[in-house]
Amino acid sequence: MNSLKVISIDGEEFQMTEDEILKVMTEYIKKKREWTRKVDSLIKAGKGSMVNEIKVPTVKGHSVGKNWNIQIRSIEE
């Protein structure tokens, strides 16, 4: 079943199917891991001052540089 849900990301609500929610969360995790690896490698190389030069990716307009506050609920009819 691929029912329509409401997902709230840091207070902004979107209506999505369960499959779309899964895609968004997968994209968030992938981009967050990639960004974290870049930041960690700069810090390990002693170039921590360059961290701010790395563009922080976004998903659905929300930065992956911080943990999201996510709530998912069914649409009440």
C-alpha angles and dihedrals in degrees: 000000000000103000126174115261137178115239119193115203111189089332098312111115127216130180110226141153118251089255092053091049089052091051092050093049092047090051090048092052094046094048093044092052092047093048092046091051091053092049093046093049091052092049092048090050090054093249098115091139089068093059092092090058092065110094111236109229122231134211119199087352094302124115119246088207091090135039114270124233100226130185125175124192140165120258109254112224 
